[in-house]
């Protein structure tokens, strides 16, 4: 059965309240992470790419993305594969 890697981006809208003289200053405070958000809304997930891979390619990609789990066995790494029925 073919194996695919699907990559996505998940977006959130964050909301902040800043009291200051100008909107540019408010944006600077947020950009510099000097203000705490008081809310966020999940805007959903968007698929950015899909590609067919071999098991060897999957294992290489797994090691690249989760290098802290390189010591896992191939069987442990394969637990993240969703098998269709």
Secondary structure, DSSP 8 states (H G I E B T S, - for coil): --EEEEEEEEEEEEE----SS-HHHHHHHHHTT-S--SEEEEEEEEEEEEEEE-HHHHHHHHHHHTGGGTTS-HHHHGGG-----
